[in-house]
Amino acid sequence: MCESTAYLITPKGEEKIMEYVVHIVPEANGRIFLSDILGEEKTVTGKLKEVRLIDNKVMIEQI
């Protein structure tokens, strides 16, 4: 499987916000929808900064 862990980049550093992410949808007004392999959903405010597929990391910058 190719699940990733999503992190929110803040002035204090990286904060893990969701594990086992399988679906990411950028939405209007700087929001990003995430869902994991079990169907849990979360929407965060930020912009997609980087996706490291080899490391299974999704980096979202806080705005």
C-alpha positions as CSV (number, residue, x, y, z in Angstrom):
1,M,0.0,0.0,0.0
2,C,1.0,3.6,-0.5
3,E,-0.4,5.5,2.5
4,S,1.3,8.6,3.6
5,T,1.5,10.7,6.7
6,A,0.4,14.3,6.5
7,Y,2.2,17.0,8.4
8,L,1.3,20.7,9.0
9,I,4.3,23.0,8.9
10,T,3.9,25.8,11.5
11,P,6.4,28.3,12.9
12,K,7.1,25.8,15.7
13,G,7.9,23.0,13.2
14,E,6.2,19.9,11.8
15,E,3.0,18.7,13.4
16,K,1.6,15.3,12.4
17,I,-2.0,15.7,11.5
18,M,-3.0,12.4,9.9
19,E,-1.6,8.9,9.2
20,Y,-2.4,6.5,6.5
21,V,-3.6,9.2,4.1
22,V,-4.8,7.8,0.8
23,H,-6.8,10.8,-0.7
24,I,-6.0,14.5,-0.9
25,V,-8.2,17.2,-2.5
26,P,-7.2,20.9,-2.6
27,E,-10.4,22.9,-2.0
28,A,-11.3,26.6,-2.2
29,N,-10.1,29.2,0.3
30,G,-6.9,27.4,1.1
31,R,-8.4,24.3,2.5
32,I,-7.2,20.7,1.9
33,F,-9.3,17.7,2.4
34,L,-7.6,14.5,3.6
35,S,-9.0,11.0,4.2
36,D,-7.2,7.9,5.4
37,I,-7.5,4.2,4.6
38,L,-10.2,3.7,7.3
39,G,-12.4,6.5,5.9
40,E,-11.6,9.1,8.6
41,E,-11.7,12.6,7.1
42,K,-10.1,15.9,8.0
43,T,-10.0,19.3,6.4
44,V,-7.1,21.6,7.2
45,T,-6.3,25.2,6.2
46,G,-3.0,25.5,4.4
47,K,-1.3,25.0,1.1
48,L,0.2,21.9,-0.3
49,K,4.0,22.5,0.0
50,E,5.6,19.2,-0.9
51,V,4.7,15.5,-1.4
52,R,7.6,13.0,-0.8
53,L,6.3,9.8,-2.3
54,I,9.5,7.8,-1.5
55,D,9.2,8.9,2.2
56,N,5.3,8.7,2.3
57,K,5.1,12.3,3.5
58,V,2.7,15.1,2.6
59,M,3.7,18.5,3.8
60,I,1.1,21.2,4.2
61,E,2.1,24.7,5.0
62,Q,-0.1,26.6,7.5
63,I,-1.5,29.9,6.1
